[in-house]
Amino acid sequence: MRYRLTFVAGVVLGYVLGTRAGRERYEQLKKSARQFAQNPAVRNTAESAAQQGREFAGKAYHVVSDKVGDRVPDSVADRVRQLKERATHNGGQDDWGTSNT
């Protein structure tokens, strides 16, 4: 999915930069992109994907921590604790401004 989005973004960027249609076409594309991003279905899908990613990361964390156990250097363990604390004190927001619900 990530590669498809990257490809689409590249095509759009190439078209915008390479077009000779002028400012009017650029504004039209910008308006369409804004409408797409503000579509409730798109926003719900993005939030759902983010939630699934967080759940998967949580499961992966537990699997890795069970297998690795105490073999992790203290510096790495301290860094993970710092990141977890920062995430819990971030007011329910991640770095992208979406909720962690």
Summary of the structure (lengths in Angstrom):
residues: 101
radius of gyration: 20.0
end to end distance: 22.5
largest distance: 61.2
contacts: 188
relative contact order: 0.06
helix: 79%
strand: 2%
